[in-house]
Amino acid sequence: MILFALTFSLALLLSLYGVPIARKAALKYGIVDAPDGCLKHQKEPVPYFGGLAIYLAFLMSLAFTFEFRHDVLGIILGGTIVVMLGLIDDFGVLTPWTKLIGQLLAVFVLIKSGIRIEIAAFPEWLDLALTVFWMVGLINAFNLLDIMDGLSAGVGAVSASCLLVVALLQGDQTIAVMLVALLGSLLGFLKYNWHPARIYMGDTGAMFIG
């Protein structure tokens, strides 16, 4: 429990500290979501880069409190790929097909790390197909959820909480610690993302949560 409390507190504090810094950086370099009078009704441009703060808080909290195993490194590497992909996309330079290829690369890393759906009644090729479909689907589902203040991060926090209960019931401390780190990072971000949002997570954060 001490490890969980330490990881959560560290992730929360790093997120609370890092999100305002990310906001200033996005404003300085003009990485903002400007109102258009149609779908975007905020009174002034809202900066992105919140997702980068979430990712760094998650990663740094684990780095200080955690020993990495093979599948954990796979999750972190896959997450890093989608973070970099989302960061580039927040600059508005990626096509949908390029983004999909990057997501498939991240999923390939996860599968190679042993993270995959395994159903005994199904052949291996079907397990792999379901894994790719499910993982790419989740990445894009959270990306599509990022249309309202606090929605994607809020759903991510609730999902992480539910999965944390499952991990604890199964005695998987490794996954539980990772979920605690994610939960702390998201709650720190949500302080600045409630309506009216002062910062958005952008594709960087939404795809990482997925």
N, C-alpha and C positions, 0 to 999 in steps of 0.2 A: 504493500500500500504506500510505503514511503516513496518508492520509485515512481508510482503513478502520480502521487501528489507533486513530486518534484518536477516531473516531466510536464504535467499540465500547467503548473505555475510558471515554469520557464517559458513554455510556448505562449501562454497568455500574455506574459509581460513583454516578451520579444515582439509579439504581434501589436500590442498596444503602443509600444515604442516605435516599431518599424513602419506602421501604416502612415502616420503623419509625415515621416521622412519620404516615403514613396509618393505621397500626395504632393509634397513640395517639388520633388524631382519631375513628376509628370507635368505639373503646372509650368515649371521652368522650361521644359523642352516641348511644350505644347501638345502633349499626349493626352488629349481630353475628348470627351463626348459632348459636342456642342448641341444646343437646342436647335430644332429645325421647324418648330411650329406644327409638326404633323404627329410623329410618334414620340418625339422627345420634347417633353414639356417643362423640363427643369428651367429655372429662372436664369441660370448661368452655366457655363461649361463645367462639367464634372470630370476630374482627372481619373485616368486609369492607374495601373501599377499596383493596385491593392492585392492582386493575385501573387505578385512577386513577393510582397511582404508576408503573405500567408505561407508561401513555400519556404522562404528563408527561416521563418519562425519555427515551422515544422521540422526542417532539416537541422537547424542549430540546436533545438531542444533535444532531439535524438542524439546528436553528436556528443552532447555533454553528459548524457545519462544512460547511454545504450550501447550494447555490443551487437554488431551487425552479423547476421548469418546470411547464407547464400540467397535465399528467396527474398529477404529484406533488401539486400543490395539490388536485386532485380526490380523490386517495386520502386526503390529510390531512383534507379537509372531510368526506368520507364517514365516515372513522374517527371524527372528532369527533362526528358525529351519533349514531353507535352508542354512543359513550362516554357522551354525555349521556343517551341513551335507557336504557342499562344502569344509569347512576347513579340515575336516577329509579326504575327497576325495583327496585334494591337497597333502596329505601325501601318497597317493597311496594305501590306505588300504580298500577301499570300492568296493564291487562288484556292477554291474549295477542293480541287483535286490534289493540290500540293499538301494541303492540310490533312486530307484523308490518308495520303501516303505516309506522312509523318506519324499519324495515329496508328497506322498498321505497323510501323517500325517499333513504336513503343509497345504495342501488344506482342510483337514477336519477341522482344526482350523479356517480357513477363513469362511468356510460354517457355522460352529457353531456360528460364530460372525455375521452372517446375510449377508455375502458377497457371492452372488450367482446370477446366471442368472435366471431371472423370465420372462417367456413368457406366457401370459395369455392363448394362444391356446394350450399349451403343458401341459400334466400331470406333477405332481411334480417330479416323478421319472426321467422323461426325462430332466427336468430342472437341476436336480442334476447331471445326467450323462453328460450333456453338460458342466456344470460348472467344473467338474473334468477333462474332456477331454481338455477344453480350458486352464485351469490353468496349468495343467501338461505339456501341449503342449507348452505354453509360456515359462515356466521355462527351458525346454529343448531346445527350439528354440534359446534363448539367449545364452545358453551354447554352442550350435553348431555354433553360430555366432562368438564365440571367437576364430577365427582362423587367424585373421589378426590384425596388430597393429591398435588400435583405432576403430575397427569395432563394436564390441558389445557395448562398452561405447558410441560410436557415435550414433548408432541406438537408444540406450536407452535414450540419451539426446534429440534426435529429437522426439521420442515417448512421452517423458515426457513433452516436449514443446507443442506438439499438444493436449495432454490430459489436460494440464494446461489451454489452451484456452477454451476447452469444459467445464471444471470445472468452470471457471470464467463466461462463458455465462449462465451456470445453477445456478450460485450463490452459489456454494458449496465451501465455503472458507476453510473448513477443508481439503478436498482433494487437493485443490489448494496449500495450505501451504506445504503439504506433497510432492507434485510434485516439488515445488520450492526447497525444501530441497534436493530431489533426483537430480535435475538438477544441483544445486551448487556442490554437491558431485562428480557427474560425470565429470563436467567441470574441477574441480580441479585435478581429476585423469588423464584426457586426456592430461594435460600438460606433464605428464611423460610417456604417452602411445602412443604418436605419433611416427611414424617410424623415426628412429629406437627406438623401445620401450626400456625404462630402467626398466620397471616393467610390469608384467601381472596381471590381476585381478584374474585369476584362476577360478575354479568352484565356489569358495566362492562368488565372485562378480557377475559372469554371472547368476547364479541361483537366486541370490538376486534381480537383476534387473528384471528378468522375473517375 
